[in-house]
Each structure stands twice: as C-alpha cells, then as structure tokens.
Amino acid sequence: MMRRFFTLLLIPLLSACAAGVPAAAPTPTPMVFQPTLGRGLSFLARQVDAAPGLLHASPTQPDVHWLAPDNLLVEWVLQEANAERLSVTIDTTLHEYGVTGNGLLEVLHGASIDWPPGSPVQVEVAPTAWLESYTGDEVLSDWESDARLSLLGAVNASNQGDAAQAAARYAAALALFDGTGFAGSTATEQYATA
C-alpha cells in the first residue's frame, strides 16, 4: 500500500519537475554561413591596409587609420563572426598600440561607465594612426542630440541595471529618426554614420 502511494506521489512530482525544464533552443545558424555577414566581412577584408594591419578610414583617406572607434569595433565584430585570420591581424596591431577601449565603446561589451562620458579627444599616436577616446576633461554636454551617443547611453544604463533609464534613453534616440536616418550631433547637422 505504501509503495503504491509513493508511486502515485512520484508521478506528479516528476511531471512537475519536467515542466520546469525549458525546451532546448534551436541551434542558431553559425555566423560564417549567413550571406549578409559574409558580404560584410568580404568588404572589411578589402579595406585592410596590409602595412599597418588596420582598416583605412575611407577610400578618400587611404593613409588614415582610426584605432578606435573604427578598428576596435571591427575587431569585435570579427571576433564574434569567427573571422580569425583578419581578426588576428587587426587585434595584433591594436595590442601593439595598447588599445583595448576608448572610454565609450566598452559599454558594448557589458561594461558600465560614468555617464555622460568625457569629451572626445583625437590624438595621432603614430604617423597615420589615430585614436579617438572619450576621456577629455570636459563632460560631454550635448550627447542627447546625437543618436549614437543616446543609444550607447541606453546600453550603458542597461549595463548598470537601470531599465527605466535605458528605456527612456532608447526612446529619446528613436525620436531622432526622421524617416531617412538618425540625426548626428545638432552641431554638425549630419546623419550619424558610426
């Protein structure tokens, strides 16, 4: 009798335990097999200047290389996409210059920073190699008018665990969309591109 009671008790207990186990998520498509990403990686590979091992700033500035933000962001994308050959080239050069962040982009890797960030400082660290960092002495006062900074501010607030502030900053950034693009700083009256 006691054995039958335990059996009857065990069946609902096991069912309840099994109900709490989440279903297995489908296996995502590896990034290297996604056609759009493949075209993007191919484009980036064509932009690398072999001598310094960095992407050049633009076709109109082939001798300018931005360590951060350009090459740092590309390096992170390449790491996520498992593009080891190109990733190692850029990563090695960034490490030679000691670049691991720029005082702002770290929020994309889950770090939280003081907000608003410091003013941008652009320094030529070597001939043709530039670094933009947000470590200036002044606090960036007009960040809310720049969609890029508003979105990074939302990510930073999320990293700090402030969901309400993150949502407010995200909504403010979306309000800068005019149907064509996101407004850059009101000082430049250009669209944000990076």
C-alpha positions as CSV (number, residue, x, y, z in Angstrom):
1,M,0.0,0.0,0.0
2,M,2.8,2.4,0.9
3,R,4.6,1.6,-2.3
4,R,1.5,2.4,-4.4
5,F,1.2,5.7,-2.5
6,F,4.8,6.7,-3.3
7,T,4.4,5.7,-6.9
8,L,1.3,7.9,-7.2
9,L,3.1,10.7,-5.5
10,L,6.2,10.3,-7.6
11,I,4.5,10.6,-11.0
12,P,3.1,14.1,-10.4
13,L,6.3,15.2,-8.7
14,L,8.4,14.1,-11.8
15,S,5.9,15.7,-14.1
16,A,6.2,19.0,-12.2
17,C,10.0,18.8,-12.3
18,A,10.0,18.1,-16.0
19,A,7.6,21.0,-16.7
20,G,10.1,23.5,-15.3
21,V,12.8,22.4,-17.7
22,P,12.9,24.7,-20.7
23,A,12.7,23.3,-24.2
24,A,16.0,23.2,-26.0
25,A,16.6,26.3,-28.1
26,P,17.1,25.6,-31.8
27,T,20.7,25.7,-33.0
28,P,21.4,29.1,-34.4
29,T,22.8,29.4,-37.9
30,P,26.6,29.9,-37.5
31,M,27.5,33.5,-38.4
32,V,30.0,32.4,-41.0
33,F,27.2,30.9,-43.1
34,Q,25.0,34.0,-43.1
35,P,25.2,35.6,-46.6
36,T,24.8,39.2,-45.5
37,L,27.5,38.8,-42.9
38,G,29.7,37.1,-45.5
39,R,29.4,40.1,-47.8
40,G,30.1,42.4,-45.0
41,L,33.2,40.5,-43.9
42,S,34.4,40.4,-47.5
43,F,34.0,44.2,-47.7
44,L,36.0,44.7,-44.5
45,A,38.8,42.4,-45.7
46,R,39.2,44.6,-48.8
47,Q,39.5,47.7,-46.6
48,V,42.6,46.4,-44.7
49,D,45.8,48.2,-45.4
50,A,48.4,45.4,-45.2
51,A,51.3,47.5,-44.0
52,P,49.9,48.6,-40.6
53,G,47.4,45.7,-40.4
54,L,44.5,48.1,-40.0
55,L,41.4,49.2,-41.9
56,H,41.9,52.6,-43.5
57,A,39.4,55.3,-42.6
58,S,37.8,55.6,-46.0
59,P,38.5,55.3,-49.7
60,T,39.2,59.1,-49.7
61,Q,41.6,58.7,-46.8
62,P,43.7,55.6,-47.5
63,D,46.6,56.7,-45.3
64,V,44.5,57.4,-42.2
65,H,43.7,54.6,-39.7
66,W,41.5,55.0,-36.7
67,L,42.5,52.6,-34.0
68,A,39.3,53.5,-32.1
69,P,36.5,53.6,-32.9
70,D,36.8,52.0,-36.4
71,N,39.3,49.2,-36.0
72,L,38.3,48.4,-32.4
73,L,34.7,47.9,-33.5
74,V,35.7,45.9,-36.5
75,E,37.9,43.7,-34.3
76,W,35.0,42.9,-32.0
77,V,32.7,42.1,-35.0
78,L,35.4,39.8,-36.5
79,Q,35.8,38.0,-33.1
80,E,32.0,37.4,-33.0
81,A,32.0,36.2,-36.6
82,N,34.9,33.8,-36.0
83,A,36.9,35.5,-38.8
84,E,40.2,34.5,-37.2
85,R,42.7,35.4,-39.9
86,L,41.6,39.0,-40.3
87,S,40.8,39.3,-36.6
88,V,44.3,38.3,-35.6
89,T,45.8,40.9,-38.0
90,I,43.8,43.8,-36.5
91,D,44.0,42.5,-32.9
92,T,47.8,42.3,-33.1
93,T,48.1,45.8,-34.3
94,L,45.7,47.2,-31.7
95,H,47.6,45.4,-28.9
96,E,50.9,46.9,-30.2
97,Y,49.3,50.3,-29.6
98,G,47.8,49.2,-26.3
99,V,44.2,49.9,-27.5
100,T,41.5,47.9,-25.6
101,G,38.8,50.6,-25.5
102,N,38.2,54.3,-25.9
103,G,36.2,55.2,-22.8
104,L,32.9,54.7,-24.5
105,L,32.7,51.6,-26.7
106,E,33.3,49.4,-23.7
107,V,29.6,49.6,-23.0
108,L,29.0,47.3,-26.0
109,H,30.9,44.6,-24.1
110,G,28.8,44.9,-21.0
111,A,30.9,47.4,-19.1
112,S,29.3,50.4,-17.4
113,I,31.0,53.8,-17.5
114,D,30.3,57.2,-15.9
115,W,27.6,59.0,-17.9
116,P,27.8,61.3,-19.7
117,P,31.3,60.4,-20.9
118,G,34.2,62.8,-21.2
119,S,34.6,64.9,-24.2
120,P,36.2,63.3,-27.3
121,V,39.9,63.6,-27.7
122,Q,41.6,62.8,-31.0
123,V,45.3,62.0,-30.9
124,E,47.7,60.9,-33.7
125,V,49.5,58.1,-31.8
126,A,51.8,57.3,-34.8
127,P,52.1,58.5,-38.3
128,T,48.7,57.7,-40.0
129,A,47.3,56.0,-36.8
130,W,44.7,58.0,-34.8
131,L,42.8,57.3,-31.6
132,E,39.6,58.9,-30.6
133,S,38.8,58.4,-26.9
134,Y,36.1,59.9,-24.7
135,T,38.5,60.8,-21.9
136,G,38.6,64.5,-22.2
137,D,38.4,66.8,-19.1
138,E,35.1,68.2,-20.1
139,V,31.9,66.2,-19.7
140,L,30.1,65.7,-23.0
141,S,27.2,68.1,-22.5
142,D,25.2,67.7,-25.8
143,W,25.2,63.9,-26.0
144,E,21.4,63.8,-26.1
145,S,21.3,65.4,-29.5
146,D,23.5,62.6,-31.1
147,A,21.7,59.4,-31.8
148,R,24.9,57.3,-31.5
149,L,25.6,58.6,-28.0
150,S,21.9,58.3,-27.0
151,L,21.9,54.6,-28.0
152,L,25.2,54.0,-26.2
153,G,23.8,55.8,-23.2
154,A,20.8,53.4,-23.2
155,V,23.1,50.4,-23.4
156,N,25.2,51.8,-20.5
157,A,22.1,52.3,-18.4
158,S,21.0,48.8,-19.1
159,N,24.5,47.6,-18.1
160,Q,24.1,49.4,-14.8
161,G,20.7,47.7,-14.2
162,D,18.6,50.8,-14.7
163,A,15.9,49.5,-17.1
164,A,13.8,52.7,-16.8
165,Q,16.7,55.0,-17.7
166,A,17.7,52.6,-20.5
167,A,14.2,52.7,-22.0
168,A,14.0,56.5,-21.7
169,R,17.3,57.0,-23.5
170,Y,16.4,54.4,-26.1
171,A,13.1,56.2,-26.8
172,A,14.9,59.6,-27.0
173,A,17.3,58.1,-29.5
174,L,14.5,56.7,-31.7
175,A,12.9,60.2,-31.7
176,L,16.0,61.4,-33.6
177,F,15.0,59.2,-36.5
178,D,13.5,61.4,-39.2
179,G,12.4,58.7,-41.7
180,T,15.7,58.7,-43.5
181,G,18.3,58.3,-40.8
182,F,19.4,59.1,-37.3
183,A,20.4,62.7,-36.7
184,G,24.0,63.2,-35.7
185,S,25.0,66.0,-33.4
186,T,23.0,69.1,-33.9
187,A,26.3,71.0,-34.1
188,T,27.2,69.2,-37.4
189,E,23.6,68.8,-38.8
190,Q,24.7,65.5,-40.4
191,Y,23.4,61.9,-40.1
192,A,25.1,59.6,-37.7
193,T,27.2,57.0,-39.6
194,A,29.3,55.2,-37.0
